[in-house]
Amino acid sequence: MTADQLQAIIAEGLPCEHLALEGDGRHWYATIVSAAFEGQRLIARQRLVYATLGERIKKDEVHALSMKTYTPSEWASKAA
């Protein structure tokens, strides 16, 4: 799987204001900013992202995904 493919899958299932991916095709690192994360704890945010991947995780199309998840306000504060 390419970064563009993975990015499209996540963006299709989760409205993202910012989505950056790095990886080698098996191990991925993502920074994701979404209003859907508002009021959610870290584990709930990760579950939202994993839900966009569905069977791709179970079938090992995406072997590992490490992520940093932010709400838009958290992202704005981080950028300041």
Biopython code that builds the backbone (N, CA, C, O; Angstrom):
import numpy as np
from Bio.PDB.StructureBuilder import StructureBuilder

atoms = [
    (1, "MET", "N", (0.850, -1.171, 0.000)),
    (1, "MET", "CA", (0.000, 0.000, 0.000)),
    (1, "MET", "C", (0.897, 1.237, 0.000)),
    (1, "MET", "O", (1.919, 1.278, 0.686)),
    (2, "THR", "N", (0.502, 2.236, -0.774)),
    (2, "THR", "CA", (1.267, 3.478, -0.825)),
    (2, "THR", "C", (0.708, 4.489, 0.171)),
    (2, "THR", "O", (-0.404, 4.331, 0.675)),
    (3, "ALA", "N", (1.479, 5.513, 0.444)),
    (3, "ALA", "CA", (1.026, 6.578, 1.344)),
    (3, "ALA", "C", (-0.226, 7.256, 0.787)),
    (3, "ALA", "O", (-1.143, 7.582, 1.541)),
    (4, "ASP", "N", (-0.266, 7.465, -0.510)),
    (4, "ASP", "CA", (-1.441, 8.102, -1.123)),
    (4, "ASP", "C", (-2.686, 7.247, -0.955)),
    (4, "ASP", "O", (-3.767, 7.773, -0.688)),
    (5, "GLN", "N", (-2.546, 5.935, -1.110)),
    (5, "GLN", "CA", (-3.683, 5.028, -0.939)),
    (5, "GLN", "C", (-4.180, 5.044, 0.501)),
    (5, "GLN", "O", (-5.382, 5.131, 0.751)),
    (6, "LEU", "N", (-3.246, 4.959, 1.444)),
    (6, "LEU", "CA", (-3.620, 4.958, 2.850)),
    (6, "LEU", "C", (-4.258, 6.280, 3.248)),
    (6, "LEU", "O", (-5.238, 6.307, 3.994)),
    (7, "GLN", "N", (-3.703, 7.366, 2.751)),
    (7, "GLN", "CA", (-4.255, 8.689, 3.046)),
    (7, "GLN", "C", (-5.677, 8.797, 2.508)),
    (7, "GLN", "O", (-6.553, 9.326, 3.192)),
    (8, "ALA", "N", (-5.918, 8.314, 1.312)),
    (8, "ALA", "CA", (-7.256, 8.362, 0.719)),
    (8, "ALA", "C", (-8.249, 7.534, 1.523)),
    (8, "ALA", "O", (-9.394, 7.951, 1.703)),
    (9, "ILE", "N", (-7.833, 6.373, 2.008)),
    (9, "ILE", "CA", (-8.714, 5.506, 2.792)),
    (9, "ILE", "C", (-9.120, 6.200, 4.089)),
    (9, "ILE", "O", (-10.298, 6.219, 4.446)),
    (10, "ILE", "N", (-8.143, 6.766, 4.788)),
    (10, "ILE", "CA", (-8.442, 7.448, 6.049)),
    (10, "ILE", "C", (-9.328, 8.664, 5.803)),
    (10, "ILE", "O", (-10.312, 8.869, 6.513)),
    (11, "ALA", "N", (-8.984, 9.471, 4.803)),
    (11, "ALA", "CA", (-9.744, 10.681, 4.512)),
    (11, "ALA", "C", (-11.174, 10.370, 4.072)),
    (11, "ALA", "O", (-12.086, 11.156, 4.331)),
    (12, "GLU", "N", (-11.374, 9.247, 3.417)),
    (12, "GLU", "CA", (-12.718, 8.857, 2.982)),
    (12, "GLU", "C", (-13.607, 8.520, 4.177)),
    (12, "GLU", "O", (-14.810, 8.780, 4.156)),
    (13, "GLY", "N", (-13.017, 7.946, 5.207)),
    (13, "GLY", "CA", (-13.803, 7.514, 6.363)),
    (13, "GLY", "C", (-13.834, 8.488, 7.516)),
    (13, "GLY", "O", (-14.624, 8.323, 8.446)),
    (14, "LEU", "N", (-12.974, 9.516, 7.471)),
    (14, "LEU", "CA", (-12.862, 10.447, 8.586)),
    (14, "LEU", "C", (-12.568, 11.837, 8.040)),
    (14, "LEU", "O", (-11.562, 12.023, 7.355)),
    (15, "PRO", "N", (-13.429, 12.825, 8.329)),
    (15, "PRO", "CA", (-13.156, 14.171, 7.829)),
    (15, "PRO", "C", (-11.912, 14.739, 8.513)),
    (15, "PRO", "O", (-11.892, 14.903, 9.733)),
    (16, "CYS", "N", (-10.886, 15.036, 7.737)),
    (16, "CYS", "CA", (-9.608, 15.501, 8.281)),
    (16, "CYS", "C", (-9.296, 16.919, 7.803)),
    (16, "CYS", "O", (-9.441, 17.241, 6.624)),
    (17, "GLU", "N", (-8.871, 17.743, 8.729)),
    (17, "GLU", "CA", (-8.389, 19.068, 8.366)),
    (17, "GLU", "C", (-6.919, 19.014, 7.987)),
    (17, "GLU", "O", (-6.423, 19.851, 7.234)),
    (18, "HIS", "N", (-6.233, 18.015, 8.522)),
    (18, "HIS", "CA", (-4.822, 17.798, 8.201)),
    (18, "HIS", "C", (-4.557, 16.309, 8.333)),
    (18, "HIS", "O", (-5.007, 15.671, 9.285)),
    (19, "LEU", "N", (-3.826, 15.760, 7.374)),
    (19, "LEU", "CA", (-3.487, 14.340, 7.402)),
    (19, "LEU", "C", (-2.136, 14.172, 6.725)),
    (19, "LEU", "O", (-2.006, 14.372, 5.517)),
    (20, "ALA", "N", (-1.138, 13.804, 7.508)),
    (20, "ALA", "CA", (0.204, 13.589, 6.975)),
    (20, "ALA", "C", (0.639, 12.170, 7.314)),
    (20, "ALA", "O", (0.451, 11.704, 8.438)),
    (21, "LEU", "N", (1.225, 11.484, 6.328)),
    (21, "LEU", "CA", (1.657, 10.105, 6.506)),
    (21, "LEU", "C", (3.104, 9.938, 6.078)),
    (21, "LEU", "O", (3.554, 10.533, 5.100)),
    (22, "GLU", "N", (3.811, 9.127, 6.818)),
    (22, "GLU", "CA", (5.151, 8.712, 6.449)),
    (22, "GLU", "C", (5.221, 7.213, 6.704)),
    (22, "GLU", "O", (4.547, 6.698, 7.596)),
    (23, "GLY", "N", (6.026, 6.525, 5.929)),
    (23, "GLY", "CA", (6.173, 5.108, 6.184)),
    (23, "GLY", "C", (6.856, 4.391, 5.054)),
    (23, "GLY", "O", (7.250, 4.990, 4.053)),
    (24, "ASP", "N", (6.988, 3.087, 5.234)),
    (24, "ASP", "CA", (7.721, 2.268, 4.270)),
    (24, "ASP", "C", (6.827, 1.255, 3.553)),
    (24, "ASP", "O", (7.324, 0.339, 2.898)),
    (25, "GLY", "N", (5.528, 1.418, 3.677)),
    (25, "GLY", "CA", (4.608, 0.480, 3.050)),
    (25, "GLY", "C", (4.063, -0.557, 4.019)),
    (25, "GLY", "O", (3.039, -1.181, 3.739)),
    (26, "ARG", "N", (4.724, -0.752, 5.144)),
    (26, "ARG", "CA", (4.271, -1.676, 6.178)),
    (26, "ARG", "C", (4.070, -0.967, 7.510)),
    (26, "ARG", "O", (3.098, -1.226, 8.221)),
    (27, "HIS", "N", (4.988, -0.077, 7.840)),
    (27, "HIS", "CA", (4.951, 0.664, 9.098)),
    (27, "HIS", "C", (4.690, 2.132, 8.781)),
    (27, "HIS", "O", (5.447, 2.764, 8.045)),
    (28, "TRP", "N", (3.619, 2.659, 9.340)),
    (28, "TRP", "CA", (3.177, 4.010, 9.018)),
    (28, "TRP", "C", (3.129, 4.892, 10.263)),
    (28, "TRP", "O", (2.881, 4.423, 11.374)),
    (29, "TYR", "N", (3.371, 6.170, 10.045)),
    (29, "TYR", "CA", (3.300, 7.196, 11.087)),
    (29, "TYR", "C", (2.381, 8.287, 10.559)),
    (29, "TYR", "O", (2.638, 8.856, 9.498)),
    (30, "ALA", "N", (1.319, 8.579, 11.286)),
    (30, "ALA", "CA", (0.320, 9.535, 10.813)),
    (30, "ALA", "C", (0.108, 10.647, 11.827)),
    (30, "ALA", "O", (0.131, 10.429, 13.039)),
    (31, "THR", "N", (-0.099, 11.843, 11.295)),
    (31, "THR", "CA", (-0.565, 12.971, 12.085)),
    (31, "THR", "C", (-1.918, 13.335, 11.510)),
    (31, "THR", "O", (-2.037, 13.666, 10.330)),
    (32, "ILE", "N", (-2.943, 13.272, 12.357)),
    (32, "ILE", "CA", (-4.315, 13.444, 11.887)),
    (32, "ILE", "C", (-5.008, 14.505, 12.732)),
    (32, "ILE", "O", (-5.008, 14.442, 13.962)),
    (33, "VAL", "N", (-5.597, 15.476, 12.050)),
    (33, "VAL", "CA", (-6.366, 16.529, 12.715)),
    (33, "VAL", "C", (-7.804, 16.421, 12.218)),
    (33, "VAL", "O", (-8.065, 16.503, 11.018)),
    (34, "SER", "N", (-8.729, 16.238, 13.150)),
    (34, "SER", "CA", (-10.130, 16.083, 12.776)),
    (34, "SER", "C", (-11.046, 16.620, 13.870)),
    (34, "SER", "O", (-10.790, 16.425, 15.059)),
    (35, "ALA", "N", (-12.100, 17.288, 13.463)),
    (35, "ALA", "CA", (-13.124, 17.745, 14.411)),
    (35, "ALA", "C", (-13.843, 16.550, 15.038)),
    (35, "ALA", "O", (-14.446, 16.680, 16.104)),
    (36, "ALA", "N", (-13.785, 15.395, 14.388)),
    (36, "ALA", "CA", (-14.415, 14.192, 14.934)),
    (36, "ALA", "C", (-13.765, 13.759, 16.250)),
    (36, "ALA", "O", (-14.349, 12.972, 16.996)),
    (37, "PHE", "N", (-12.577, 14.259, 16.537)),
    (37, "PHE", "CA", (-11.874, 13.910, 17.769)),
    (37, "PHE", "C", (-12.308, 14.752, 18.967)),
    (37, "PHE", "O", (-11.907, 14.474, 20.097)),
    (38, "GLU", "N", (-13.120, 15.773, 18.726)),
    (38, "GLU", "CA", (-13.570, 16.642, 19.823)),
    (38, "GLU", "C", (-14.251, 15.817, 20.910)),
    (38, "GLU", "O", (-15.150, 15.026, 20.625)),
    (39, "GLY", "N", (-13.822, 16.002, 22.145)),
    (39, "GLY", "CA", (-14.429, 15.319, 23.286)),
    (39, "GLY", "C", (-14.049, 13.853, 23.413)),
    (39, "GLY", "O", (-14.551, 13.159, 24.298)),
    (40, "GLN", "N", (-13.170, 13.371, 22.543)),
    (40, "GLN", "CA", (-12.775, 11.966, 22.552)),
    (40, "GLN", "C", (-11.438, 11.778, 23.270)),
    (40, "GLN", "O", (-10.537, 12.608, 23.141)),
    (41, "ARG", "N", (-11.315, 10.704, 24.011)),
    (41, "ARG", "CA", (-10.038, 10.337, 24.618)),
    (41, "ARG", "C", (-9.155, 9.713, 23.540)),
    (41, "ARG", "O", (-9.630, 9.360, 22.461)),
    (42, "LEU", "N", (-7.877, 9.583, 23.846)),
    (42, "LEU", "CA", (-6.907, 9.077, 22.884)),
    (42, "LEU", "C", (-7.322, 7.733, 22.280)),
    (42, "LEU", "O", (-7.260, 7.563, 21.063)),
    (43, "ILE", "N", (-7.734, 6.792, 23.099)),
    (43, "ILE", "CA", (-8.092, 5.462, 22.594)),
    (43, "ILE", "C", (-9.301, 5.525, 21.662)),
    (43, "ILE", "O", (-9.361, 4.791, 20.676)),
    (44, "ALA", "N", (-10.253, 6.389, 21.965)),
    (44, "ALA", "CA", (-11.436, 6.539, 21.101)),
    (44, "ALA", "C", (-11.037, 7.155, 19.759)),
    (44, "ALA", "O", (-11.585, 6.787, 18.720)),
    (45, "ARG", "N", (-10.093, 8.081, 19.779)),
    (45, "ARG", "CA", (-9.607, 8.693, 18.529)),
    (45, "ARG", "C", (-8.936, 7.627, 17.667)),
    (45, "ARG", "O", (-9.175, 7.555, 16.462)),
    (46, "GLN", "N", (-8.102, 6.806, 18.287)),
    (46, "GLN", "CA", (-7.421, 5.754, 17.538)),
    (46, "GLN", "C", (-8.413, 4.756, 16.970)),
    (46, "GLN", "O", (-8.241, 4.276, 15.849)),
    (47, "ARG", "N", (-9.434, 4.444, 17.723)),
    (47, "ARG", "CA", (-10.467, 3.520, 17.225)),
    (47, "ARG", "C", (-11.185, 4.095, 16.006)),
    (47, "ARG", "O", (-11.522, 3.363, 15.076)),
    (48, "LEU", "N", (-11.418, 5.404, 16.015)),
    (48, "LEU", "CA", (-12.042, 6.046, 14.855)),
    (48, "LEU", "C", (-11.175, 5.872, 13.614)),
    (48, "LEU", "O", (-11.677, 5.571, 12.532)),
    (49, "VAL", "N", (-9.879, 6.064, 13.779)),
    (49, "VAL", "CA", (-8.962, 5.916, 12.643)),
    (49, "VAL", "C", (-8.915, 4.454, 12.198)),
    (49, "VAL", "O", (-9.018, 4.166, 11.005)),
    (50, "TYR", "N", (-8.761, 3.537, 13.143)),
    (50, "TYR", "CA", (-8.721, 2.121, 12.786)),
    (50, "TYR", "C", (-10.012, 1.666, 12.108)),
    (50, "TYR", "O", (-9.985, 0.791, 11.243)),
    (51, "ALA", "N", (-11.126, 2.250, 12.493)),
    (51, "ALA", "CA", (-12.402, 1.900, 11.861)),
    (51, "ALA", "C", (-12.401, 2.242, 10.372)),
    (51, "ALA", "O", (-13.049, 1.558, 9.580)),
    (52, "THR", "N", (-11.686, 3.285, 9.990)),
    (52, "THR", "CA", (-11.606, 3.637, 8.568)),
    (52, "THR", "C", (-10.838, 2.580, 7.787)),
    (52, "THR", "O", (-11.041, 2.425, 6.583)),
    (53, "LEU", "N", (-9.961, 1.858, 8.463)),
    (53, "LEU", "CA", (-9.141, 0.845, 7.790)),
    (53, "LEU", "C", (-9.838, -0.502, 7.710)),
    (53, "LEU", "O", (-9.540, -1.307, 6.827)),
    (54, "GLY", "N", (-10.756, -0.749, 8.620)),
    (54, "GLY", "CA", (-11.557, -1.969, 8.585)),
    (54, "GLY", "C", (-10.741, -3.234, 8.405)),
    (54, "GLY", "O", (-9.815, -3.502, 9.170)),
    (55, "GLU", "N", (-11.084, -3.997, 7.406)),
    (55, "GLU", "CA", (-10.460, -5.293, 7.138)),
    (55, "GLU", "C", (-8.993, -5.164, 6.721)),
    (55, "GLU", "O", (-8.243, -6.137, 6.797)),
    (56, "ARG", "N", (-8.585, -3.994, 6.290)),
    (56, "ARG", "CA", (-7.193, -3.826, 5.845)),
    (56, "ARG", "C", (-6.198, -4.080, 6.975)),
    (56, "ARG", "O", (-5.095, -4.572, 6.738)),
    (57, "ILE", "N", (-6.589, -3.744, 8.195)),
    (57, "ILE", "CA", (-5.742, -4.033, 9.349)),
    (57, "ILE", "C", (-5.761, -5.539, 9.624)),
    (57, "ILE", "O", (-4.714, -6.152, 9.830)),
    (58, "LYS", "N", (-6.932, -6.114, 9.627)),
    (58, "LYS", "CA", (-7.067, -7.542, 9.930)),
    (58, "LYS", "C", (-6.359, -8.416, 8.892)),
    (58, "LYS", "O", (-5.816, -9.469, 9.224)),
    (59, "LYS", "N", (-6.372, -7.972, 7.641)),
    (59, "LYS", "CA", (-5.746, -8.742, 6.561)),
    (59, "LYS", "C", (-4.279, -8.368, 6.367)),
    (59, "LYS", "O", (-3.630, -8.854, 5.441)),
    (60, "ASP", "N", (-3.754, -7.503, 7.242)),
    (60, "ASP", "CA", (-2.347, -7.114, 7.234)),
    (60, "ASP", "C", (-1.938, -6.280, 6.018)),
    (60, "ASP", "O", (-0.756, -6.222, 5.679)),
    (61, "GLU", "N", (-2.908, -5.633, 5.357)),
    (61, "GLU", "CA", (-2.557, -4.697, 4.292)),
    (61, "GLU", "C", (-1.861, -3.473, 4.899)),
    (61, "GLU", "O", (-0.983, -2.865, 4.288)),
    (62, "VAL", "N", (-2.277, -3.141, 6.102)),
    (62, "VAL", "CA", (-1.609, -2.120, 6.898)),
    (62, "VAL", "C", (-1.102, -2.848, 8.130)),
    (62, "VAL", "O", (-1.886, -3.240, 8.994)),
    (63, "HIS", "N", (0.195, -3.026, 8.209)),
    (63, "HIS", "CA", (0.762, -3.832, 9.293)),
    (63, "HIS", "C", (0.803, -3.067, 10.610)),
    (63, "HIS", "O", (0.419, -3.598, 11.652)),
    (64, "ALA", "N", (1.267, -1.824, 10.564)),
    (64, "ALA", "CA", (1.394, -1.026, 11.787)),
    (64, "ALA", "C", (1.117, 0.444, 11.471)),
    (64, "ALA", "O", (1.591, 0.981, 10.469)),
    (65, "LEU", "N", (0.345, 1.075, 12.342)),
    (65, "LEU", "CA", (0.029, 2.488, 12.182)),
    (65, "LEU", "C", (0.192, 3.173, 13.533)),
    (65, "LEU", "O", (-0.570, 2.933, 14.470)),
    (66, "SER", "N", (1.191, 4.019, 13.608)),
    (66, "SER", "CA", (1.401, 4.843, 14.795)),
    (66, "SER", "C", (0.824, 6.208, 14.470)),
    (66, "SER", "O", (1.054, 6.743, 13.386)),
    (67, "MET", "N", (0.076, 6.771, 15.405)),
    (67, "MET", "CA", (-0.592, 8.031, 15.058)),
    (67, "MET", "C", (-0.575, 9.043, 16.192)),
    (67, "MET", "O", (-0.561, 8.707, 17.377)),
    (68, "LYS", "N", (-0.578, 10.287, 15.770)),
    (68, "LYS", "CA", (-0.805, 11.415, 16.666)),
    (68, "LYS", "C", (-2.104, 12.040, 16.192)),
    (68, "LYS", "O", (-2.243, 12.399, 15.023)),
    (69, "THR", "N", (-3.054, 12.168, 17.111)),
    (69, "THR", "CA", (-4.371, 12.683, 16.746)),
    (69, "THR", "C", (-4.639, 13.978, 17.499)),
    (69, "THR", "O", (-4.361, 14.090, 18.692)),
    (70, "TYR", "N", (-5.181, 14.949, 16.784)),
    (70, "TYR", "CA", (-5.443, 16.262, 17.364)),
    (70, "TYR", "C", (-6.804, 16.776, 16.913)),
    (70, "TYR", "O", (-7.262, 16.485, 15.808)),
    (71, "THR", "N", (-7.434, 17.540, 17.786)),
    (71, "THR", "CA", (-8.597, 18.318, 17.373)),
    (71, "THR", "C", (-8.053, 19.558, 16.663)),
    (71, "THR", "O", (-6.870, 19.868, 16.803)),
    (72, "PRO", "N", (-8.879, 20.266, 15.913)),
    (72, "PRO", "CA", (-8.391, 21.486, 15.273)),
    (72, "PRO", "C", (-7.831, 22.504, 16.271)),
    (72, "PRO", "O", (-6.828, 23.155, 15.977)),
    (73, "SER", "N", (-8.450, 22.654, 17.431)),
    (73, "SER", "CA", (-7.945, 23.621, 18.413)),
    (73, "SER", "C", (-6.622, 23.155, 19.011)),
    (73, "SER", "O", (-5.736, 23.975, 19.252)),
    (74, "GLU", "N", (-6.471, 21.864, 19.253)),
    (74, "GLU", "CA", (-5.194, 21.337, 19.748)),
    (74, "GLU", "C", (-4.087, 21.558, 18.715)),
    (74, "GLU", "O", (-2.963, 21.918, 19.064)),
    (75, "TRP", "N", (-4.416, 21.341, 17.460)),
    (75, "TRP", "CA", (-3.446, 21.510, 16.363)),
    (75, "TRP", "C", (-3.040, 22.985, 16.253)),
    (75, "TRP", "O", (-1.864, 23.297, 16.069)),
    (76, "ALA", "N", (-4.016, 23.881, 16.367)),
    (76, "ALA", "CA", (-3.723, 25.319, 16.295)),
    (76, "ALA", "C", (-2.818, 25.740, 17.456)),
    (76, "ALA", "O", (-1.896, 26.534, 17.271)),
    (77, "SER", "N", (-3.084, 25.211, 18.644)),
    (77, "SER", "CA", (-2.253, 25.527, 19.813)),
    (77, "SER", "C", (-0.850, 24.998, 19.627)),
    (77, "SER", "O", (0.117, 25.651, 20.019)),
    (78, "LYS", "N", (-0.723, 23.828, 19.035)),
    (78, "LYS", "CA", (0.590, 23.236, 18.806)),
    (78, "LYS", "C", (1.393, 24.048, 17.802)),
    (78, "LYS", "O", (2.611, 24.177, 17.927)),
    (79, "ALA", "N", (0.715, 24.587, 16.821)),
    (79, "ALA", "CA", (1.379, 25.379, 15.785)),
    (79, "ALA", "C", (1.809, 26.753, 16.279)),
    (79, "ALA", "O", (2.725, 27.362, 15.726)),
    (80, "ALA", "N", (1.139, 27.240, 17.326)),
    (80, "ALA", "CA", (1.438, 28.590, 17.834)),
    (80, "ALA", "C", (2.730, 28.629, 18.620)),
    (80, "ALA", "O", (3.122, 29.687, 19.112)),
]
sb = StructureBuilder()
sb.init_structure("model")
sb.init_model(0)
sb.init_chain("A")
sb.init_seg("    ")
for serial, (resi, resn, name, xyz) in enumerate(atoms, 1):
    if name == "N":
        sb.init_residue(resn, " ", resi, " ")
    sb.init_atom(name, np.array(xyz, "f"), 0.0, 1.0, " ", f" {name:<3s}", serial, name[0])
structure = sb.get_structure()
